[in-house]
Amino acid sequence: IAGLTPIRESDIESEAMTEMAPKLGGLVEFYRSPARVQWSPTGTNVPDYPKLAQLWWQYIAQAASGEATPQEALDGLAQAQDRVMERLERANVQPTCGPKLNEPRDPQYWLD
């Protein structure tokens, strides 16, 4: 398997994905569940997935290598992904299901 981005229902339901599921941290289970369409009516689409995936690996590598603490890496990832989403929102490239960001708030707001 290359890429790990299911593009067809048959991909996600394949025996190969079943075998890979324990190594993919819930990805297969998510895409096989009803939650994938509750999350977004676009199903498996993620806005600008190539850019967001690139950011994910960049920041996770910082945490894994010890270059940054896990908190620093995830804070950096969140900020970088927000910038991508802001750009997509401004450009209105996905008018029906495009990103709509909340105003920044103190993290405690979301935790309470």
RAFEN-V228604 format. One record per backbone hydrogen bond with DSSP energy under -1.0 kcal/mol. CO is the residue of the C=O (numbers start at 0). NH is the residue of the N-H. E is the energy in kcal/mol with one decimal. If there is no record, write none. Layout:
co=CO nh=NH e=E
co=CO nh=NH e=E
This chain:
co=7 nh=11 e=-1.7
co=8 nh=12 e=-2.0
co=10 nh=13 e=-1.2
co=13 nh=17 e=-1.8
co=14 nh=18 e=-2.4
co=15 nh=19 e=-1.8
co=16 nh=20 e=-1.6
co=19 nh=22 e=-2.2
co=20 nh=23 e=-1.7
co=23 nh=26 e=-1.5
co=25 nh=29 e=-2.6
co=26 nh=30 e=-2.4
co=27 nh=31 e=-1.7
co=29 nh=32 e=-1.2
co=32 nh=35 e=-1.2
co=33 nh=36 e=-1.1
co=33 nh=37 e=-1.2
co=34 nh=38 e=-2.6
co=39 nh=42 e=-2.0
co=41 nh=44 e=-1.0
co=45 nh=48 e=-1.4
co=47 nh=51 e=-2.2
co=48 nh=52 e=-3.1
co=49 nh=53 e=-1.7
co=50 nh=54 e=-2.1
co=51 nh=55 e=-2.4
co=52 nh=56 e=-2.4
co=53 nh=57 e=-2.0
co=54 nh=58 e=-2.5
co=55 nh=59 e=-2.7
co=56 nh=60 e=-2.2
co=57 nh=61 e=-1.1
co=58 nh=62 e=-1.6
co=59 nh=63 e=-2.8
co=60 nh=64 e=-2.3
co=61 nh=66 e=-1.1
co=61 nh=67 e=-1.9
co=68 nh=72 e=-2.8
co=69 nh=73 e=-2.6
co=70 nh=74 e=-2.5
co=71 nh=75 e=-2.4
co=72 nh=76 e=-2.6
co=73 nh=77 e=-2.6
co=74 nh=78 e=-2.2
co=75 nh=79 e=-2.6
co=76 nh=80 e=-2.9
co=77 nh=81 e=-2.4
co=78 nh=82 e=-1.9
co=79 nh=83 e=-1.6
co=80 nh=84 e=-2.6
co=81 nh=85 e=-2.9
co=82 nh=86 e=-2.0
co=83 nh=87 e=-2.2
co=84 nh=88 e=-2.7
co=85 nh=89 e=-2.8
co=86 nh=90 e=-2.3
co=87 nh=91 e=-1.1
co=87 nh=92 e=-1.1
co=93 nh=97 e=-1.7
co=105 nh=108 e=-2.0
co=106 nh=110 e=-1.2
co=107 nh=111 e=-1.8
